């Protein structure tokens, strides 16, 4: 999937994640913010047909090789495009509410327990200064790690594969949580679909 990029469907209703994420936030976040990143990414790529076959992920992996005049636009808007596509998918309702199988083993191995992963990622995402993301990533040998990035930067540009990400831009939580980012992050764990995260982990390590 490449240029022109299209806003991916949510796959569930705007109110499906309530009470943890309210419907109005989802409407604006998906319909306005993600649509905006999508439009801006397409505008940046329009005059670069050589890049039209690249997926969003490929663009972020190869950020350093992009033409100077569009590198920042692709970093911000390609990041916005890819980050939110992952975000909607891992929040899909109805899946496992905790990790199982190889992902559970990997989490226990890396962090000790799911609760310790939540504490670590919650702390990292909670203290991310300004806008950004908290991530659970898989490295080249499948090793899991927690990290944070500013703005719409994605771990793919650092050689890591994100399998779960939490958006800590104010647009992700302000209507419901105002300045209480830690409360939003705590509630957010309730809507993580661990089946999707497990699939992401399997794809990252195959
Ligand atoms: Mn966002």
Boltz pocket constraint, residues with backbone or C-beta under 6 A from the ligand:
constraints:
  - pocket:
      binder: B
      contacts: [[A, 29], [A, 33], [A, 84], [A, 167], [A, 169], [A, 171], [A, 172]]
      max_distance: 6.0
